């Protein structure tokens, strides 16, 4: 039997990515409006660029996807804040495409999970910096909140870097 919780989570992630969320634009619409001049811009060494923020979001999306598929909680394979390696339009488009693809894979992966699986806490060791020690449901829900938070940052950076 298909879990109502799984359907809800999948729909929430879809809404945040390319739906019509009540708070504003979905992430993929925000990314489509980014001007290439602003993608790699950093106002100082202490701030992240739009590209760095999106790579960070990809890292954590991949980590959540791997955990949903049975991996133990760790820091993301590519790191918490991966470094931008190439500063071109093509590399930016690749980053956006990877973000969309990883999230669609996550939607597909959670869509068929049971309530029991979603309520399971696979790693009871609660470490905030890893997002561990929470149920699979809370893990995915937390990623949705993470996406919303960083999409706001991306929107502001895009507007500030006129």
C-alpha positions as CSV (number, residue, x, y, z in Angstrom):
1,X,0.0,0.0,0.0
2,X,1.3,3.4,-0.9
3,X,2.0,5.6,2.0
4,X,0.2,8.9,2.4
5,X,3.2,10.3,4.1
6,X,5.4,9.4,1.1
7,X,3.0,11.0,-1.3
8,X,2.9,14.1,0.9
9,X,6.7,14.4,1.0
10,X,7.1,13.8,-2.7
11,X,4.4,16.5,-3.5
12,X,6.1,18.9,-1.1
13,X,9.4,18.5,-2.8
14,X,7.9,18.8,-6.2
15,X,6.1,22.0,-5.0
16,X,9.3,23.5,-3.8
17,X,11.2,22.6,-7.0
18,X,8.8,23.4,-9.8
19,X,5.3,23.9,-8.3
20,X,3.5,27.0,-7.0
21,X,4.5,27.4,-3.3
22,X,2.6,29.9,-1.4
23,X,5.7,31.9,-0.4
24,X,6.9,32.7,-3.9
25,X,8.8,31.1,-6.8
26,X,9.9,27.5,-6.9
27,X,13.6,26.8,-6.9
28,X,14.0,25.8,-10.5
29,X,12.2,29.0,-11.6
30,X,14.5,31.1,-9.5
31,X,17.5,29.3,-11.0
32,X,16.2,29.9,-14.6
33,X,16.1,33.6,-13.9
34,X,19.7,33.9,-12.6
35,X,21.9,36.1,-14.7
36,X,25.2,34.4,-15.6
37,X,27.1,37.5,-14.4
38,X,25.9,36.8,-10.8
39,X,26.3,33.0,-10.7
40,X,30.0,33.0,-9.6
41,X,30.2,36.4,-8.0
42,X,31.4,36.6,-4.4
43,X,31.1,39.9,-2.5
44,X,33.9,38.8,-0.2
45,X,35.8,35.6,0.8
46,X,33.4,35.1,3.7
47,X,30.4,34.7,1.4
48,X,29.3,32.0,-0.9
49,X,28.4,32.5,-4.5
50,X,25.1,31.3,-6.0
51,X,27.0,28.4,-7.7
52,X,28.6,27.4,-4.4
53,X,25.2,27.5,-2.6
54,X,23.7,25.3,-5.3
55,X,26.6,22.8,-5.1
56,X,26.0,22.7,-1.3
57,X,22.3,21.9,-2.0
58,X,23.3,19.2,-4.4
59,X,25.7,17.6,-1.9
60,X,23.0,17.4,0.8
61,X,20.3,16.2,-1.7
62,X,22.7,13.4,-2.7
63,X,23.4,12.6,0.9
64,X,19.7,12.3,1.8
65,X,19.1,10.2,-1.3
66,X,21.9,7.8,-0.3
67,X,20.6,7.6,3.3
68,X,17.1,6.8,2.0
69,X,18.7,4.0,0.0
70,X,20.4,2.6,3.1
71,X,23.7,4.4,3.5
72,X,24.8,5.4,7.0
73,X,24.8,9.1,7.9
74,X,28.0,10.9,7.0
75,X,29.0,14.2,5.6
76,X,28.3,14.4,1.8
77,X,30.8,12.6,-0.4
78,X,31.7,15.8,-2.3
79,X,31.8,17.8,1.0
80,X,29.5,20.2,2.7
81,X,30.5,23.1,0.6
82,X,32.0,21.8,-2.7
83,X,34.3,24.2,-4.6
84,X,33.4,25.5,-8.0
85,X,35.9,24.2,-10.5
86,X,34.9,25.9,-13.7
87,X,33.4,29.3,-14.2
88,X,31.5,29.0,-17.4
89,X,27.9,29.0,-18.6
90,X,28.2,25.4,-19.5
91,X,29.4,24.4,-16.0
92,X,26.5,26.5,-14.4
93,X,24.0,24.7,-16.7
94,X,25.5,21.4,-15.6
95,X,25.2,22.3,-11.9
96,X,21.5,23.3,-12.4
97,X,20.8,20.1,-14.3
98,X,22.5,17.9,-11.6
99,X,20.4,19.7,-8.9
100,X,17.2,18.9,-10.8
101,X,18.2,15.3,-11.6
102,X,19.2,14.5,-8.0
103,X,15.9,15.9,-6.7
104,X,13.8,14.0,-9.2
105,X,15.7,10.9,-8.2
106,X,14.8,11.6,-4.5
107,X,11.1,12.2,-5.4
108,X,11.1,8.9,-7.2
109,X,12.9,7.1,-4.3
110,X,10.6,8.4,-1.6
111,X,7.3,8.0,-3.5
112,X,7.1,4.2,-2.9
113,X,8.3,4.1,0.7
114,X,6.1,2.7,3.5
115,X,5.0,4.6,6.6
116,X,7.2,2.2,8.6
117,X,10.2,3.1,6.5
118,X,9.5,6.8,6.8
119,X,9.1,6.7,10.5
120,X,12.2,4.6,11.0
121,X,15.2,6.3,12.7
122,X,18.1,4.5,11.0
123,X,20.9,6.1,13.0
124,X,19.9,7.0,16.5
125,X,23.1,9.0,17.1
126,X,21.8,12.6,17.0
127,X,24.4,14.9,15.5
128,X,23.0,18.2,14.3
129,X,25.9,18.9,11.8
130,X,25.1,15.6,10.1
131,X,21.3,15.8,10.4
132,X,21.4,12.3,11.8
133,X,19.3,10.7,14.5
134,X,16.0,11.7,12.9
135,X,13.4,9.7,11.1
136,X,13.6,9.2,7.3
137,X,10.5,11.4,7.1
138,X,12.2,14.2,9.1
139,X,15.3,13.8,7.0
140,X,13.5,14.5,3.7
141,X,11.3,17.2,5.3
142,X,14.5,18.9,6.6
143,X,16.0,18.8,3.1
144,X,12.8,20.5,1.8
145,X,13.3,23.3,4.4
146,X,17.0,23.5,3.5
147,X,16.1,24.0,-0.1
148,X,13.6,26.8,0.8
149,X,16.2,28.5,3.0
150,X,18.9,28.5,0.3
151,X,16.6,29.4,-2.5
152,X,15.9,32.7,-0.6
153,X,19.6,33.3,-0.3
154,X,20.0,32.7,-4.0
155,X,17.2,35.1,-4.9
156,X,18.7,37.8,-2.7
157,X,22.2,37.3,-4.1
158,X,20.8,37.5,-7.7
159,X,19.0,40.8,-6.9
160,X,22.0,42.3,-5.0
161,X,24.5,41.5,-7.7
162,X,23.0,43.8,-10.3
